[in-house]
Amino acid sequence: MAQWQDRGLTIESLRGEAIGGVIPEIAAMRIAVFRAFPYLYDGDLDYERAYLATLSESARSVVVVARDGGQIVGAATGAPITDVEQEWAAPFRARWLSVEHRFYCAESVLLPEWRGMGIGHAFFDRREAHARALGMSDACFCSVVRPEDHPARPDGYRPLDVFWRKRGYVPLDGIMARFAWRDIGEEGETEKTLQFWGRSLIH
């Protein structure tokens, strides 16, 4: 039994319209969690709610929710990459790579006190299972690229590369996305580079 199960946590998968009921909680959690390095995201609640609403409009999307009693303490989102903002599919299309079979594991957010208990694996397990049920053959996600000497990088910071590689994901050579957001302490948005990682879902 995983540590999160020992602690009484529950994890469930929500699909399509069922996602609508958890949008306010997840939007607030995304803003709180993504303030930390490496995202440093100075979030906007209205934007977050609108972004998450697009998932509820897709019958093929999924949101995996972790609850401690009635409180949401973590969530992970995913959908076929053709069902989300087209900026995510653009790097594949630019290299003439097909996108119809790709499932995008968009984000995972988890409150700090629940980390290290296997919840991250459960989030990927649920999303990958959902993707396979849809007939998807590949899964992918993005990670923001920050320089090693970034002034906001905390002492002892360890990226999640080891965890992702254990899940079978590898960086996809030359497949990068670019999105703009406002970093904490900045006056305006600046463009960020995000590296795509991927793996086959075919056993």
N, C-alpha and C positions, 0 to 999 in steps of 0.2 A: 504494500500500500504506500502511495506517495505521501510525502510529508503534508501536502495541502489537504489530503483526505483525513489524515490524523487530526488536523486542526479544525475539522468540521466544515471546511470550505466546500461549496458546490459550484459546478461548472456546467453551463448549458449553452446550447447553440440556438440562436434566433435567426430567422430567415425572413426576407422580404418585409412585408408590412409590420410584422412583429417587432422589428427593429425600432420602429417609431417611438415606442414607449420608454426606451432607455436612452434616447438621444440626448436629453438635457444632462443626465449624469455623466455620460461618456464624454460629451463635449467639454464639460468642466474638468474632468480628469485629464483629458488630452492636454489642455492648456497647462495644468499643474505639472504633469510629468515631463512634458516637452520643454519646460523652462530650463531643465538641467542640460548640461553638456552631454552629447555634442550638438543637440538641436538648438538650444538657446532661444527658443521660440517665444516671442512676445505675442501671445495669441489673442484672437478676437472671437468672442463667444458667438456672435451672429454668424461669422464665417464658418466656425466649427459646426454649428447646428445645420447650416445649409449643406456643408460638405457631407455630413453623416446622413442627411436626408436623401442624398442621391443613392445611398446604399439601400434604403428602404424602398426605393422605386424599382430596384432590380429584383426580379423573382429568383435570381441565381446567386444573390449575395448572402453572406453569413456574418454574424457578429457573435463571437464566443465571449460569454460573460462569466466572470468569477464573482461569487457573492459570499460574504461573511454574514450569515443571517439574511437580512433584507438589504444590506448595503453592498453596492457594487464596489469591488476593490481592484478590479482589473478587467480589461477587455481587449479583444483582438478582432480585427476586421479583415474581410477578404471578399473578392468577387472576380469573375473573369475579367481579364484586363480590358476587354472590349466594352465592358459595362461601366467603367469608371472614366474619369477625365482623360481625354485622348492624349494629353501630354505624356501619360505613362506608357502608352503603346508606341508613341512616336519614335523612340530610339530603336525599337525593333524594326519598325517599318522602314526606317532610314537605312537599315542594313539589309533590307529585303528578307527579313525573317518573319515567318508567319506568326500571328498573334491569336488566332481563333482557339488554339488549344492551351493557352497560357492562363494560369490562375494567379492573380495578384494578391499576395498576403500583405495587405496595406500597412497596418500598424499594430503593435502590441503596446499597451500601457498597463502598468502594474504599480500599485503603491509600494514604496520601499520596504515596508515591514513584511510584505508577503513574498519578497524575492528570495531566490535560492531554495525554493521548496518544490520545484518541478512544475510550476504552473506554466512557465514558458514552453516546456515540452508539450503540455496538455493543449495549449493554444495552437501550436503547430499541428499536433495530431488531429485535432478537430477540423482545422481548416483544410489540411491535406486530404482527410477522409471526405470532406464535403466536395473538394475539387475532383477527386476520383469519381464520386457518385455522379458528377456532372459530365464525366467523360473527358476531363482535362488530363493532358499527359505531362505537363510541366507546371512547376510552381516557381514564383519569383517574388522578390521584394527589393526595396531600396534602402541603402544606408547613406547618411550624409557624410561627405568627405571634409574633414577638418585637418589643418596642418598640425604636425606633431608639436610645434612650438606655439600653438594658439594660446593667448594669454588667459583664456577662461578654462583651460584644461586643468581639471583638479589633480592634485598629487595622488599618485597611485591609481589613476584612471586606467581601466582595462576595457578595451572594446569587446564586443560580443562575437568577434570572429571565430574563436575556438568553439563556442556553443553552436554557431551556425554551421561550421564545418562538420561538427558531430552529427548534425541533422542531415548531412549530405549536400549542403549548399556550397557553391563556390562562386567567386566573382566572375561575372560574364564579361569577357574581354571586350573592351571598347563600348559596352552598352551603358551609357550614362544618361541620366535625366537632369534637367535643370529647372529649378523652381526658385521663386523669390519669396522671401518673408523677412519680417523685421526681427533682428536679433535684439535681445534684452540690452537696453542702454543705447540703442541706435535710433536715429531720427526717422529713417526711412528704410524701405525694403532693399535688400541686396540679393543678387542671384547666387544660389548655392548649387554645387554639383553633388549629385547622388549616384552612388555606384549600385548597379543592379547585381543581385546574387540570384542564382537559380539552381534547380535540381530537377531531375526526371521523377515523375510519380509512377512510372511503370516499373513494377518489380520483376 
